[in-house]
């Protein structure tokens, strides 16, 4: 089975050297694969930075298991890597309700999201302009993770930015832009 996975990955990667594999080709190659094999393919595609293909694999897996917070988180993260942050909100919003502080990113049996989902949800709300919700979520993230977590500094910056945004939105000024 491992050789089949490696063959599938090789086909997808080699195909991407010359042209991106079509969605139909990916779906056909994954049709008879187990959930674990599909998950491994998605993980390897992410590792190889083939985000469009990885996104499609996560979407196939979500069709099979719509409540799997790990898959929703991975889909949201992939969308961020593709600079499609505005589309990531929905996935993070659904994934936030099943978080595991002992998250295993490489396990296909992991059904929960990591604590990072709280940061990405705050960031998504921040980008959408929902400053109050982003502030609350940044604070929640900071309060619920280890102070040495690698995203705490970014969350504290986001919190500070939200404070400034609240102040500026409370006293709007009229500007005329001449071009």
N, C-alpha and C positions, 0 to 999 in steps of 0.2 A: 504494500500500500504506500509506503514511503517513496518508493521509486516512481509510483504514479503521480504523487504530489510533486516530486522534483521534476518529473517530465512535464507536468502541467505548468509549473512555474517557468521552466526553461522555454516552453512554447510561448508563453505570454511575454516573457522578457525578450526573447529573441525576436518575436513579432514586433515588439515595441522599438527595436533597434531600427527597423525599416519603416514601419507604420504601426500606428496604435491598433491593438487588437480590437475588433468590433465587439459590441456587447453580445451579439449573437454567438460569436466564437467563445467568449468567456462563459456565457450561460451553458452552451453545449458541452464545453470541457468540464464544467462543474456539475452537470446534471446528475451523474451517478455517484458523485463524491459524497462522503459522509459529512456531517456538520463539522466535525473536527478538522477534516481535510480542507473544507472550504475556509474555515477560520484560519488555519495555517497559511493558506494561500493569501488571504486578506492581510494577515500580519506580515508576511514576507513582501508583499507588494508595497505596504507602507514603509517597511525597512528599506526597500529599494527606491523609495520616493516616486513610485508609479501611482500617484494619488487618484487619478481618474479611474484606473482599473480597480484600485482598492475600494474606492467609493462604491463602484458597481457591485463588488463582492459583498460589501457590508449591506447594501440594499437587498441583495438576494437572500442573505441570511436573515435580515429583518422581516422579509416576507414569511420566512419559516417560524420566526419567534419574535413577534412584535413587542413583547414586554421585556426583552432582554436589555437591561440597562447598559451592559458592557458594549453590546453592538451599537446601541444608540449613541453612547459616548464616542466610540471609535468613528462612527459616521460623522458626528459633529466635529471631531478633531480633524478628520480628513477634509471636511469642508473648509476649515480654517486654513489648513495647509494649501488649499486651492484658492485662497483669498476670497472665499465665498462666506465670510463671517455672518452676514445677515441671514443666510440659510441655516446656519448651525444652531440658532436659538431653539428651534423646535425640538431638535434631538437632545440638547442639554436639558431643556425644560422637562422632558419626559424621563430622562435618566437620573435626575436629581433625587428621586424618591427611593432609590435603591443604591446606597453608597456603602462601600466596604473599606475601612481604613487599612485592611490587610489585603488589598487588591492585588491580584496576580495578572499582569497584562498579557501573558503568553498562554494562559490556560483557556481552552475552549469551554471548559465547564464553569468558568467564572461568569456569573449572571449579573453581578453588581458593577457599578461604576466606581472609579477612584474618587477620592476627595477633590481632585482637580476639577471635577465637573462643576463644583460650586464656584470656583474662580472663573471658569469659562462662561458659566451662566451669568455671572455678574458682568463680565466683560461684554457679553452679547447685549445685555440690557443697557449697558453704558453706551455702546455703539448705536443702539436704537434710539438713544436720547431719553430713556427712562431712568433719569438720574436718581430718583428716590429709591426705586427698586434695586438699582445697581449698588447704591450706597449700603442698603440693608444686606445685600448678598455678599459684598466685599467684606463687610463687618462679620457676617456669619462665617465666611471662609476663614478669616484671620482668627476668630475665636475658637474654631473647631479643628485646627490643624496644629501640628508641632511648629513652634516658632522658628525652627530651622528649615521648614519646608521651602523648597526652591522657588515657590511662587508668592511667598509672603511679601517680599519687597514690592513686587508688581501689584499685589492687592492693596498694599498700603499707599502706593502711588495712585492707584485708581480711586481709593477712598479720598485722598487729598484732592484729586481732580473733581470728584463729585461734590465735595464741600465748596470748592471755588465755583463750580457750575451752579449750585443752589443759590449762592450769594448773587451771582450775576443774573440769574433768571428772576430773582426776587426784585431787582431794580433794573428793569430793561431800559436801555437808552435808544433814542431814535437816531439812526444813522442814515445818511444819504450817500450812496456809493456812486461816484462819477467814474465813468470809464472812458 
